[in-house]
């Protein structure tokens, strides 16, 4: 039995990979993205926080210990939906590879049961951990935010050398990879970063799909609710025409593009 810490299980998820899925959210993340929409995932320990809803303050516990068998049994409850929709299970976070042994144990059980597996990852992990889980993972949902290292350190508090090296390794192993680019106004959506991302990805001929994820305000709501630090206030939402223009610019270079998860 292997234990880990999760903070949520989402049933009937439709934006975390193909088909109907169960998404398991593991706690802990090495990045500190300013726009994080799951700020409760950053700390790798169980937290007791004060939440405020409609001026009423209450105590909330975020995260719980759980063993691999319990998670697997929860996944298997919806096996019929996976079979009918081509779905499966997605491990998200936080960064699921921060709990690599816990993740590996569940992945092995899922593969043995024939359940499609996906990992939503920042790519910030050791290559050793990545190799361990790779053969049990059917699809990598790989976040690619900023190519410029200085900007990456500014907005995420980490450099991106490890991330890019791991992405290149996965491509060299011919894994199924879906790149996810979060569109953050004035940060990741700049002309310079879009050109950098396009130029970088052009070297990979086996790219499965490129997703653009428009900024949403879920993280802002949680920052207020859970009293987390807010590093840049409220950001604007995109117009559909703006997103379409970004997508078309990539399609012109032969990329298969989708908007959203």
C-alpha positions in Angstrom: 0.0 0.0 0.0 1.3 3.4 -1.0 -0.2 6.6 0.5 -0.4 10.0 -1.0 -2.2 13.4 -0.5 -4.9 14.5 -2.8 -7.2 17.5 -2.6 -10.0 16.6 -5.0 -11.5 14.0 -7.3 -13.5 15.2 -10.2 -16.0 12.9 -11.8 -17.3 13.0 -15.4 -14.5 15.5 -16.4 -14.7 16.4 -20.1 -11.6 18.7 -20.5 -8.8 16.6 -19.1 -8.2 14.3 -22.0 -10.3 12.2 -24.4 -13.8 11.0 -23.4 -15.4 11.0 -20.0 -12.7 11.0 -17.3 -12.1 10.9 -13.6 -9.5 13.5 -12.6 -7.4 13.0 -9.5 -5.9 16.1 -8.1 -2.6 15.5 -6.2 -1.3 18.1 -3.8 2.0 19.9 -4.1 3.6 21.8 -6.9 7.2 23.1 -7.5 6.1 26.0 -9.6 4.6 29.2 -8.2 2.6 30.5 -11.2 1.1 34.0 -10.6 -2.1 33.0 -12.3 -2.5 29.5 -10.7 -6.2 28.4 -10.9 -5.6 25.8 -8.2 -3.6 27.7 -5.5 -4.7 25.2 -2.9 -2.6 22.7 -4.7 0.8 24.4 -4.2 1.5 23.3 -0.6 2.4 19.6 -0.5 1.0 19.2 3.0 -2.6 19.1 4.4 -3.7 22.7 5.2 -6.1 24.2 7.6 -7.2 27.6 6.3 -9.8 30.2 6.9 -12.2 30.7 4.0 -14.6 33.6 3.5 -17.9 33.2 1.8 -20.4 36.1 1.8 -18.6 37.7 4.7 -18.8 34.5 6.7 -15.5 33.0 7.8 -15.1 29.3 8.5 -12.3 26.7 8.7 -11.6 24.4 5.8 -9.2 21.5 5.6 -7.5 21.1 2.2 -6.1 17.8 1.3 -6.4 14.3 2.7 -4.2 11.2 3.0 -5.4 8.3 0.9 -3.9 5.0 -0.2 -3.4 3.8 -3.8 -6.1 1.1 -3.5 -8.8 3.5 -2.4 -8.0 5.8 -5.3 -8.0 2.9 -7.8 -11.4 1.7 -6.5 -12.8 5.2 -6.9 -11.5 5.3 -10.5 -13.0 1.9 -11.3 -16.5 3.0 -10.3 -16.9 4.7 -13.6 -15.3 2.1 -15.8 -18.5 1.8 -17.9 -18.3 5.5 -18.8 -14.7 5.1 -19.9 -15.5 2.2 -22.1 -18.4 3.9 -23.8 -16.7 7.3 -24.4 -13.0 6.4 -24.9 -12.2 8.1 -21.6 -10.2 7.1 -18.5 -8.3 8.7 -15.6 -6.3 11.9 -15.5 -3.8 12.8 -12.8 -3.5 16.5 -12.2 -2.6 18.8 -9.4 -0.5 20.6 -8.4 2.2 18.5 -10.1 1.4 14.8 -9.8 5.0 13.8 -10.3 5.9 15.3 -7.0 4.3 12.1 -5.5 5.9 9.8 -8.0 5.7 6.6 -6.1 2.1 7.1 -5.2 1.3 8.0 -8.8 3.3 5.0 -10.2 1.4 2.6 -8.0 -2.0 3.8 -9.2 -0.9 4.0 -12.8 0.2 0.3 -12.7 -3.2 -0.8 -11.4 -5.0 1.2 -14.1 -2.9 -0.2 -16.9 -3.4 -3.7 -15.6 -7.2 -3.0 -15.7 -7.0 -1.5 -19.2 -7.9 2.0 -18.1 -6.6 4.8 -20.3 -4.2 7.0 -18.3 -3.3 10.7 -18.8 -1.0 13.0 -16.7 -1.4 16.7 -16.6 2.1 17.9 -15.9 4.3 21.0 -15.8 7.2 18.8 -16.7 9.1 20.0 -13.7 10.4 16.7 -12.3 13.4 14.5 -12.3 14.0 12.5 -15.5 14.3 9.4 -13.3 10.7 9.9 -12.1 9.5 10.6 -15.6 11.1 7.4 -16.9 9.4 5.4 -14.2 5.9 6.4 -15.0 6.3 6.8 -18.8 5.4 3.3 -19.9 2.2 3.3 -17.8 1.0 6.7 -19.2 -1.0 6.8 -22.4 -1.1 10.5 -22.8 0.9 13.5 -21.4 -1.0 16.8 -21.1 2.2 18.9 -21.0 2.0 22.6 -20.0 4.2 24.9 -21.9 4.0 28.5 -20.6 7.0 30.6 -21.3 10.2 29.9 -23.4 12.2 32.8 -22.1 14.0 31.6 -19.0 14.1 35.0 -17.2 10.4 35.4 -17.6 9.8 31.9 -16.5 11.7 32.5 -13.3 9.9 35.8 -12.7 6.3 34.4 -13.1 6.8 30.8 -11.9 9.8 31.1 -9.6 11.6 28.3 -11.5 13.7 28.1 -14.6 12.5 26.0 -17.5 15.6 24.0 -18.3 14.2 20.9 -16.6 10.8 21.3 -18.2 12.2 21.6 -21.8 14.7 18.8 -21.3 11.9 16.5 -20.1 9.6 17.5 -23.0 12.4 16.8 -25.5 13.0 13.4 -23.9 9.3 12.5 -24.1 9.2 13.4 -27.8 12.4 11.4 -28.4 10.6 8.4 -26.9 7.7 9.0 -29.3 5.1 9.4 -26.5 1.6 10.8 -27.1 1.9 14.4 -26.1 -0.7 17.2 -26.0 0.9 20.6 -25.4 -1.2 22.9 -23.3 -0.4 26.7 -23.5 -2.2 28.8 -20.9 -3.1 32.2 -22.4 -2.4 34.8 -19.7 -2.9 38.4 -20.8 0.3 40.3 -21.2 2.4 37.4 -20.0 2.2 34.2 -22.1 0.2 35.7 -25.0 2.8 38.2 -26.2 3.9 38.1 -29.8 7.4 37.3 -28.6 6.4 34.3 -26.6 3.9 33.0 -29.2 6.7 33.1 -31.8 9.1 31.4 -29.3 6.7 28.6 -28.6 5.9 28.1 -32.3 9.6 28.0 -33.2 10.4 25.7 -30.4 7.6 23.2 -31.2 8.4 23.1 -34.9 11.2 20.7 -34.2 8.8 18.0 -33.1 7.1 16.2 -35.9 5.2 13.9 -33.6 3.2 16.5 -31.7 -0.2 15.1 -31.1 -2.2 18.3 -30.4 -1.7 21.9 -29.3 -4.3 23.3 -26.8 -4.6 27.0 -25.9 -6.2 27.4 -22.5 -7.7 31.0 -22.2 -7.3 32.6 -18.8 -10.2 32.2 -16.5 -10.9 33.8 -13.1 -11.3 30.6 -11.0 -7.9 31.3 -9.4 -8.9 34.8 -8.5 -12.1 33.6 -6.8 -10.0 31.1 -4.8 -7.5 33.7 -3.8 -10.3 35.8 -2.3 -12.0 32.8 -0.8 -8.9 31.2 0.8 -7.0 34.4 1.5 -4.0 33.4 -0.7 -1.6 36.1 -1.9 -2.7 37.8 -5.1 0.3 38.9 -7.2 -1.3 40.9 -10.0 -4.9 41.6 -9.2 -7.7 41.0 -11.7 -6.9 40.1 -15.3 -9.2 40.7 -18.2 -10.9 37.9 -20.1 -10.3 37.3 -23.8 -12.6 38.0 -26.6 -13.2 35.1 -28.9 -11.7 36.9 -31.9 -8.4 37.3 -30.0 -8.2 33.6 -29.2 -9.2 32.6 -32.8 -6.4 34.9 -34.2 -3.8 33.2 -32.0 -5.0 29.7 -33.0 -5.1 30.6 -36.8 -1.5 31.9 -36.6 -0.4 28.4 -35.4 -2.6 26.6 -37.9 -0.9 28.4 -40.7 2.3 26.6 -39.7 0.6 23.2 -39.8 -0.2 22.8 -36.1 -3.4 21.0 -35.1 -5.0 23.4 -32.6 -7.9 23.3 -30.2 -9.2 25.9 -27.8 -9.7 24.7 -24.2 -8.8 21.4 -22.5 
